[in-house]
Amino acid sequence: MLPVVRDSMLAEAAGSLRLIVQHKSGPSYFLPTAYVQRIRALSHVVEVNPWSWFGGVYRDPKDQFPNYAVDPETMQEIWSDYDWDPGLLEAFKHTRNGGLWPFF
């Protein structure tokens, strides 16, 4: 069963037009703002969503999960293949400590 699920996920990802770029020091560092503007200015780039990983803990330090700080204004354009509820996205834009799940 697992290979079928894996193959399905890979096939879906292969059709994605997203390109992920990260800071040379790792995913927990922000991409410099100047780079965001340079990437946004490239031809064929529709939108840029700078994001940064930070660790999350649910109740106990052993219950860690990944979190990403994102620009909520560009979520619809970047992740357009997800069926985002418009009301949910609008609420996310106005809630500083909000979150969306499932992200992937």
DSSP file (Angstrom, degrees, kcal/mol; ACC not computed):
  #  RESIDUE AA STRUCTURE BP1 BP2  ACC     N-H-->O    O-->H-N    N-H-->O    O-->H-N    TCO  KAPPA ALPHA  PHI   PSI    X-CA   Y-CA   Z-CA
    1    1 A M     >        0   0    0      0, 0.0     4,-1.9     0, 0.0     3,-0.3   0.000 360.0 360.0 360.0 -42.5    0.0    0.0    0.0
    2    2 A L  H  >  +     0   0    0      1,-0.2     4,-3.0     2,-0.2     5,-0.2   0.898 360.0  52.9 -59.2 -44.9    2.8    2.5    0.9
    3    3 A P  H  > S+     0   0    0      0, 0.0     4,-2.9     0, 0.0    -1,-0.2   0.878 108.2  52.4 -59.3 -35.1    4.5    2.4   -2.5
    4    4 A V  H  > S+     0   0    0     -3,-0.3     4,-2.2     2,-0.2    -2,-0.2   0.931 112.3  44.3 -64.9 -45.1    1.1    3.2   -4.2
    5    5 A V  H  X S+     0   0    0     -4,-1.9     4,-2.5     2,-0.2    -1,-0.2   0.929 115.0  49.0 -63.9 -45.7    0.6    6.2   -1.9
    6    6 A R  H  X S+     0   0    0     -4,-3.0     4,-2.6     1,-0.2    -2,-0.2   0.933 111.7  48.4 -59.9 -47.0    4.2    7.3   -2.4
    7    7 A D  H  X S+     0   0    0     -4,-2.9     4,-2.4     1,-0.2    -1,-0.2   0.883 111.1  51.1 -62.3 -38.7    4.0    7.0   -6.2
    8    8 A S  H  X S+     0   0    0     -4,-2.2     4,-2.1     2,-0.2    -1,-0.2   0.916 111.1  47.9 -63.7 -43.9    0.7    9.0   -6.2
    9    9 A M  H  X S+     0   0    0     -4,-2.5     4,-2.3     1,-0.2    -2,-0.2   0.909 112.8  48.4 -64.6 -41.8    2.3   11.8   -4.1
   10   10 A L  H  X S+     0   0    0     -4,-2.6     4,-2.1     2,-0.2    -2,-0.2   0.893 110.0  51.7 -66.1 -39.8    5.4   11.9   -6.4
   11   11 A A  H  X S+     0   0    0     -4,-2.4     4,-0.7     2,-0.2    -1,-0.2   0.904 111.8  47.0 -63.1 -41.0    3.2   12.0   -9.5
   12   12 A E  H >< S+     0   0    0     -4,-2.1     3,-0.8     1,-0.2    -2,-0.2   0.910 112.7  48.8 -66.7 -42.2    1.2   14.9   -8.1
   13   13 A A  H >< S+     0   0    0     -4,-2.3     3,-1.7     1,-0.2    -1,-0.2   0.826 101.1  65.1 -67.0 -31.4    4.3   16.8   -7.1
   14   14 A A  H 3< S+     0   0    0     -4,-2.1    -1,-0.2     1,-0.3    -2,-0.2   0.763  99.3  53.2 -64.4 -24.3    5.9   16.3  -10.5
   15   15 A G  T << S+     0   0    0     -3,-0.8    -1,-0.3    -4,-0.7    -2,-0.2   0.446  85.7 113.2 -88.6  -0.5    3.2   18.4  -12.1
   16   16 A S    <   -     0   0    0     -3,-1.7    -3,-0.0    -4,-0.2    -4,-0.0  -0.463  53.7-158.9 -76.0 141.7    3.8   21.3   -9.7
   17   17 A L        +     0   0    0     -2,-0.2     2,-0.2     2,-0.0    -1,-0.1   0.262  55.7 117.1-100.5  10.8    5.2   24.5  -11.0
   18   18 A R        -     0   0    0     60,-0.0     2,-0.4     2,-0.0    -2,-0.1  -0.546  46.9-161.8 -80.5 144.2    6.5   25.7   -7.6
   19   19 A L        -     0   0    0     -2,-0.2     2,-0.5     2,-0.0    -2,-0.0  -0.997   6.7-153.2-124.1 126.8   10.2   26.2   -7.0
   20   20 A I        -     0   0    0     -2,-0.4     2,-0.4     2,-0.0    -2,-0.0  -0.888  14.3-179.7-105.8 128.2   11.4   26.3   -3.4
   21   21 A V        -     0   0    0     -2,-0.5     2,-0.3    10,-0.0    10,-0.1  -0.964   6.1-169.0-123.9 139.8   14.6   28.3   -2.6
   22   22 A Q        -     0   0    0     -2,-0.4     8,-0.1     8,-0.1    30,-0.1  -0.883  31.8 -87.5-129.7 163.4   16.1   28.5    0.8
   23   23 A H    >   -     0   0    0      6,-0.6     3,-1.7     3,-0.4     6,-0.1  -0.322  41.7-117.5 -60.3 145.5   18.7   30.5    2.6
   24   24 A K  T 3  S+     0   0    0      1,-0.3    -1,-0.1     3,-0.1     7,-0.0   0.734 113.6  57.5 -63.3 -20.4   22.2   29.0    2.4
   25   25 A S  T 3  S-     0   0    0      1,-0.3    -1,-0.3     2,-0.0     3,-0.1   0.569 120.9 -84.6 -87.2  -8.8   22.3   28.5    6.2
   26   26 A G    X   -     0   0    0     -3,-1.7     3,-1.4     1,-0.1    -3,-0.4  -0.636  48.5 -61.3 130.4 173.6   19.1   26.4    6.2
   27   27 A P  T 3  S+     0   0    0      0, 0.0    26,-2.5     0, 0.0    -1,-0.1   0.606 118.4  67.0 -71.8 -12.2   15.3   26.6    6.4
   28   28 A S  T 3  S+     0   0    0     24,-0.2     2,-0.4    -3,-0.1    24,-0.1   0.444  88.9  80.8 -88.4   2.8   15.1   28.4    9.7
   29   29 A Y  S <  S-     0   0    0     -3,-1.4    -6,-0.6    -6,-0.1    24,-0.1  -0.896  85.0-116.7-108.6 137.6   16.7   31.5    8.2
   30   30 A F        -     0   0    0     -2,-0.4    22,-0.1    -8,-0.1    -2,-0.1  -0.401  27.5-113.2 -68.0 143.9   14.6   34.0    6.2
   31   31 A L        -     0   0    0     20,-0.2     5,-0.1   -10,-0.1    -1,-0.1  -0.642  49.6 -95.6 -69.5 131.5   15.5   34.6    2.5
   32   32 A P    >>  -     0   0    0      0, 0.0     4,-1.7     0, 0.0     3,-1.0  -0.215  27.4-125.5 -53.8 139.1   16.8   38.1    2.3
   33   33 A T  H 3> S+     0   0    0      1,-0.3     4,-2.1     2,-0.2     5,-0.2   0.845 110.3  59.7 -55.4 -37.2   14.1   40.6    1.4
   34   34 A A  H 3> S+     0   0    0      1,-0.2     4,-1.9     2,-0.2    -1,-0.3   0.872 104.5  50.1 -61.2 -35.8   16.3   41.8   -1.5
   35   35 A Y  H <> S+     0   0    0     -3,-1.0     4,-3.0     2,-0.2     5,-0.3   0.883 105.5  56.2 -69.1 -38.3   16.2   38.3   -3.0
   36   36 A V  H  X S+     0   0    0     -4,-1.7     4,-2.5     1,-0.2    -2,-0.2   0.934 110.0  45.6 -57.9 -46.0   12.5   38.1   -2.6
   37   37 A Q  H  X S+     0   0    0     -4,-2.1     4,-1.4     2,-0.2    -1,-0.2   0.881 112.9  50.1 -65.7 -38.6   12.2   41.3   -4.8
   38   38 A R  H  < S+     0   0    0     -4,-1.9     4,-0.5     2,-0.2    -2,-0.2   0.909 112.8  46.1 -67.0 -41.6   14.7   40.0   -7.3
   39   39 A I  H >< S+     0   0    0     -4,-3.0     3,-1.4     1,-0.2    -2,-0.2   0.916 110.1  53.8 -66.6 -42.5   12.9   36.6   -7.7
   40   40 A R  H 3< S+     0   0    0     -4,-2.5    -1,-0.2    -5,-0.3    -2,-0.2   0.815 105.0  56.2 -60.7 -30.5    9.5   38.4   -8.0
   41   41 A A  T 3< S+     0   0    0     -4,-1.4    -1,-0.3    -5,-0.2    -2,-0.2   0.584  84.1 107.0 -80.2 -10.2   10.9   40.5  -10.8
   42   42 A L  S X  S-     0   0    0     -3,-1.4     3,-1.4    -4,-0.5     2,-0.1  -0.377  81.8-101.1 -69.3 146.6   12.0   37.5  -12.9
   43   43 A S  T 3  S+     0   0    0      1,-0.2    -1,-0.1    -2,-0.1     3,-0.1  -0.383 105.5  21.0 -66.1 147.5    9.9   36.7  -16.0
   44   44 A H  T 3  S+     0   0    0      1,-0.2     2,-0.6    -3,-0.1    -1,-0.2   0.374  88.4 127.1  74.5  -1.3    7.4   33.9  -15.5
   45   45 A V    <   -     0   0    0     -3,-1.4    -1,-0.2     1,-0.2     3,-0.1  -0.779  36.3-175.7 -85.8 122.2    7.3   34.2  -11.7
   46   46 A V        -     0   0    0     -2,-0.6     2,-0.3     1,-0.3    -1,-0.2   0.897  61.6 -18.4 -84.4 -44.8    3.7   34.6  -10.6
   47   47 A E        -     0   0    0     30,-0.1     2,-0.4    31,-0.1    -1,-0.3  -0.986  52.1-140.4-160.3 159.7    4.3   35.2   -6.9
   48   48 A V        -     0   0    0     -2,-0.3    30,-0.1    -3,-0.1    29,-0.1  -0.989  10.1-171.4-127.7 135.8    6.8   34.7   -4.1
   49   49 A N        -     0   0    0     -2,-0.4     2,-0.2    29,-0.0    -2,-0.0  -0.843  13.2-153.6-129.0  95.3    6.0   33.6   -0.6
   50   50 A P        +     0   0    0      0, 0.0    21,-0.4     0, 0.0     2,-0.3  -0.490  23.9 172.9 -68.4 134.6    8.9   34.0    1.8
   51   51 A W        -     0   0    0     -2,-0.2     2,-0.4    19,-0.2   -20,-0.2  -0.970  19.6-155.4-142.4 157.3    8.6   31.5    4.7
   52   52 A S  E     -A   69   0A   0     17,-1.8    17,-3.0    -2,-0.3     2,-0.2  -0.999  17.4-127.1-138.5 134.4   10.7   30.3    7.5
   53   53 A W  E     +A   68   0A   0    -26,-2.5     2,-0.3    -2,-0.4    15,-0.2  -0.550  29.6 171.6 -77.7 140.6   10.7   27.1    9.5
   54   54 A F  E     -A   67   0A   0     13,-2.5    13,-1.2    -2,-0.2     2,-0.0  -0.977  34.5-106.5-146.3 145.2   10.4   27.2   13.3
   55   55 A G  E     -A   66   0A   0     -2,-0.3     2,-0.4    11,-0.2     9,-0.0  -0.321  30.9-158.2 -70.8 149.3    9.9   24.3   15.7
   56   56 A G  E     -A   65   0A   0      9,-1.5     9,-2.0     5,-0.1     2,-0.4  -0.949   4.0-157.3-126.9 149.1    6.6   23.8   17.4
   57   57 A V  E     -A   64   0A   0     -2,-0.4     2,-0.7     7,-0.2     7,-0.2  -0.994   5.0-154.7-128.3 131.6    5.8   21.9   20.6
   58   58 A Y  S    S-     0   0    0      5,-2.7     2,-2.7     2,-0.5     5,-0.2  -0.904  71.2 -50.3-108.2 105.2    2.4   20.4   21.4
   59   59 A R  S    S+     0   0    0     -2,-0.7     5,-0.1     2,-0.1    -1,-0.0  -0.151 129.8  42.2  66.6 -43.9    2.0   20.1   25.2
   60   60 A D  S >  S-     0   0    0     -2,-2.7     3,-2.5     3,-0.2    -2,-0.5  -0.982  82.7-120.5-136.2 142.2    5.3   18.3   25.8
   61   61 A P  T 3  S+     0   0    0      0, 0.0     3,-0.2     0, 0.0    -1,-0.1   0.760 113.2  60.9 -55.3 -25.3    8.8   18.8   24.3
   62   62 A K  T 3  S+     0   0    0      1,-0.2     2,-0.9    -5,-0.1    -3,-0.1   0.661  91.3  72.1 -76.0 -13.1    8.7   15.3   22.9
   63   63 A D  S <  S+     0   0    0     -3,-2.5    -5,-2.7    -5,-0.2     2,-0.2  -0.546  71.3 158.6 -99.0  66.2    5.7   16.2   20.8
   64   64 A Q  E     +A   57   0A   0     -2,-0.9    -7,-0.2    -7,-0.2    -9,-0.0  -0.621  13.8 175.2 -90.8 149.2    7.4   18.5   18.3
   65   65 A F  E     -A   56   0A   0     -9,-2.0    -9,-1.5    -2,-0.2     2,-0.1  -0.985  34.0 -98.0-148.6 152.5    6.1   19.3   14.8
   66   66 A P  E     -A   55   0A   0      0, 0.0     2,-0.3     0, 0.0   -11,-0.2  -0.427  35.7-174.1 -75.1 145.8    7.2   21.6   12.0
   67   67 A N  E     -A   54   0A   0    -13,-1.2   -13,-2.5    -2,-0.1     2,-0.4  -0.975   8.1-157.1-133.5 148.5    5.8   25.1   11.6
   68   68 A Y  E     -A   53   0A   0     -2,-0.3     2,-0.5   -15,-0.2   -15,-0.2  -0.993  12.3-141.8-130.1 127.3    6.4   27.6    8.8
   69   69 A A  E     +A   52   0A   0    -17,-3.0   -17,-1.8    -2,-0.4     2,-0.3  -0.762  36.6 176.1 -81.4 128.7    5.9   31.4    9.1
   70   70 A V        -     0   0    0     -2,-0.5   -19,-0.2   -19,-0.2     3,-0.1  -0.831  40.9-102.2-131.8 166.4    4.4   32.5    5.8
   71   71 A D    >   -     0   0    0    -21,-0.4     3,-1.3    -2,-0.3     4,-0.3  -0.837  30.5-160.2 -88.0 109.4    3.1   35.6    4.0
   72   72 A P  G >  S+     0   0    0      0, 0.0     3,-0.8     0, 0.0     4,-0.4   0.732  82.2  69.7 -66.6 -20.5   -0.7   35.1    4.2
   73   73 A E  G 3  S+     0   0    0      1,-0.2     4,-0.2     2,-0.1     3,-0.1   0.759 105.4  38.0 -69.8 -23.5   -1.4   37.5    1.4
   74   74 A T  G <> S+     0   0    0     -3,-1.3     4,-2.5     1,-0.1     5,-0.3   0.325  83.8 102.0-111.0   8.3    0.1   35.2   -1.2
   75   75 A M  H <> S+     0   0    0     -3,-0.8     4,-2.6    -4,-0.3    -1,-0.1   0.901  80.7  53.0 -59.1 -43.1   -1.1   31.8    0.0
   76   76 A Q  H  4 S+     0   0    0     -4,-0.4    -1,-0.2     1,-0.2     6,-0.1   0.898 113.8  42.0 -61.4 -42.5   -3.9   31.6   -2.6
   77   77 A E  H >4 S+     0   0    0     -4,-0.2     3,-0.8     1,-0.1    -1,-0.2   0.912 118.3  44.3 -73.0 -42.4   -1.6   32.3   -5.5
   78   78 A I  H 3< S+     0   0    0     -4,-2.5     3,-0.2     1,-0.3    -2,-0.2   0.924 125.2  31.5 -69.7 -45.0    1.3   30.0   -4.3
   79   79 A W  T >< S+     0   0    0     -4,-2.6     3,-1.8    -5,-0.3    -1,-0.3  -0.318  74.9 140.7-109.1  47.7   -0.9   27.1   -3.3
   80   80 A S  T <   +     0   0    0     -3,-0.8    -1,-0.2     1,-0.3     4,-0.1   0.691  62.9  68.1 -67.2 -18.8   -3.6   27.5   -5.8
   81   81 A D  T 3  S+     0   0    0     -3,-0.2     2,-0.3    -4,-0.1    -1,-0.3   0.579  86.2  84.2 -79.0  -7.4   -3.9   23.8   -6.3
   82   82 A Y  S <  S-     0   0    0     -3,-1.8     2,-1.7    -6,-0.1    -3,-0.0  -0.730  87.4-123.5 -90.5 145.0   -5.3   23.4   -2.8
   83   83 A D        -     0   0    0     -2,-0.3     2,-0.2     2,-0.0    -3,-0.1  -0.566  38.8-173.3 -87.5  74.5   -9.0   24.0   -2.3
   84   84 A W        -     0   0    0     -2,-1.7     3,-0.1    -5,-0.2    -8,-0.0  -0.485  27.5-122.1 -71.1 135.4   -8.7   26.7    0.3
   85   85 A D     >  -     0   0    0     -2,-0.2     4,-2.4     1,-0.2     3,-0.3  -0.689  18.9-139.4 -72.6 122.7  -11.9   27.9    1.8
   86   86 A P  H  > S+     0   0    0      0, 0.0     4,-2.3     0, 0.0     5,-0.2   0.867 102.4  51.1 -56.3 -38.8  -12.0   31.7    1.1
   87   87 A G  H  > S+     0   0    0      2,-0.2     4,-2.3     1,-0.2     5,-0.2   0.881 109.2  51.0 -65.3 -38.1  -13.3   32.4    4.6
   88   88 A L  H  > S+     0   0    0     -3,-0.3     4,-2.4     2,-0.2    -1,-0.2   0.922 110.8  47.8 -65.1 -45.1  -10.6   30.4    6.1
   89   89 A L  H  X S+     0   0    0     -4,-2.4     4,-2.0     2,-0.2    -2,-0.2   0.907 111.5  50.6 -62.6 -41.5   -7.9   32.2    4.1
   90   90 A E  H  X S+     0   0    0     -4,-2.3     4,-0.8    -5,-0.2    -2,-0.2   0.913 111.5  47.5 -63.9 -42.4   -9.4   35.6    5.0
   91   91 A A  H >< S+     0   0    0     -4,-2.3     3,-0.7     1,-0.2     4,-0.3   0.890 109.4  54.6 -64.1 -39.3   -9.4   34.7    8.7
   92   92 A F  H >< S+     0   0    0     -4,-2.4     3,-1.1     1,-0.2     6,-0.3   0.876 102.6  57.1 -61.9 -38.1   -5.8   33.5    8.5
   93   93 A K  H 3< S+     0   0    0     -4,-2.0    -1,-0.2     1,-0.2    -2,-0.2   0.773 112.6  41.1 -63.1 -26.1   -4.8   36.9    7.0
   94   94 A H  T << S+     0   0    0     -4,-0.8     2,-0.6    -3,-0.7    -1,-0.2   0.276  99.1  80.6-108.2  10.4   -6.1   38.6   10.1
   95   95 A T    X   -     0   0    0     -3,-1.1     3,-1.8    -4,-0.3    -1,-0.1  -0.911  56.5-166.7-122.7 104.9   -5.0   36.2   12.8
   96   96 A R  T 3  S+     0   0    0     -2,-0.6    -1,-0.1     1,-0.3    -4,-0.0   0.833  92.4  38.3 -60.3 -34.6   -1.3   36.7   13.8
   97   97 A N  T 3  S+     0   0    0      2,-0.0    -1,-0.3     0, 0.0    -5,-0.0   0.080  94.9 122.8-104.7  25.1   -1.2   33.4   15.7
   98   98 A G    <   -     0   0    0     -3,-1.8     2,-0.3    -6,-0.3    -6,-0.0  -0.266  40.2-164.2 -82.1 169.8   -3.3   31.5   13.3
   99   99 A G        -     0   0    0     -2,-0.0     2,-0.4     2,-0.0    -2,-0.0  -0.985  13.3-139.2-151.0 158.7   -2.5   28.3   11.4
  100  100 A L        -     0   0    0     -2,-0.3     3,-0.2    -8,-0.0   -11,-0.0  -0.969  25.6-140.0-121.5 138.2   -3.7   26.3    8.4
  101  101 A W  S    S+     0   0    0     -2,-0.4     2,-0.1     1,-0.3    -2,-0.0  -0.982  76.3  30.4-148.4 140.1   -3.8   22.5    8.4
  102  102 A P        +     0   0    0      0, 0.0    -1,-0.3     0, 0.0     0, 0.0   0.534  66.8 169.6 -80.3 143.1   -3.2   20.3    6.5
  103  103 A F              0   0    0     -3,-0.2    -2,-0.1    -2,-0.1     0, 0.0   0.855 360.0 360.0 -87.5 -39.8   -0.5   22.3    4.7
  104  104 A F              0   0    0      0, 0.0    -1,-0.1     0, 0.0    -3,-0.0   0.378 360.0 360.0-116.3 360.0    1.0   19.5    2.6
